[in-house]
Amino acid sequence: MSIEKIREKNLFKNIKDEVQIMYELIGVKGVCQIEDIIINEEKDITIILPFYALTDLWNYMKVKPGRHLNEKDSRKVFTQLVDTFIGIHERSIMHRDIKPENILV
């Protein structure tokens, strides 16, 4: 997104807050880790994250027979989520957009 669009939509504080939170979560297992931030000559802002070759829970469930996880897989996903949210909450941060599309499996 360009700085002009950010300025036009008054999003500077939102982006600054988001980047600050991402830096505070570096090292938390289960959280996408920020690698870099690039601002090019056109003043576009790009946040670099690692490539994850997996899919999100929403798309995984769409191709899964019966569209549900068995008990073993459900337990594994749930346990990983709980461990991740413990790490997030220990840093006094709360995730406000928990949904299958935001969970990598």
ABEGO torsion letter per residue (X at the ends): XBAAAAAAAGAAAAAAAAAAAAAAABGBBGBBBBABBBBBAAGBBBBBBBBBABBBAAAAAAABBGGBBBAAAAAAAAAAAAAAAAAAAAAGBBBABBBAAABBX
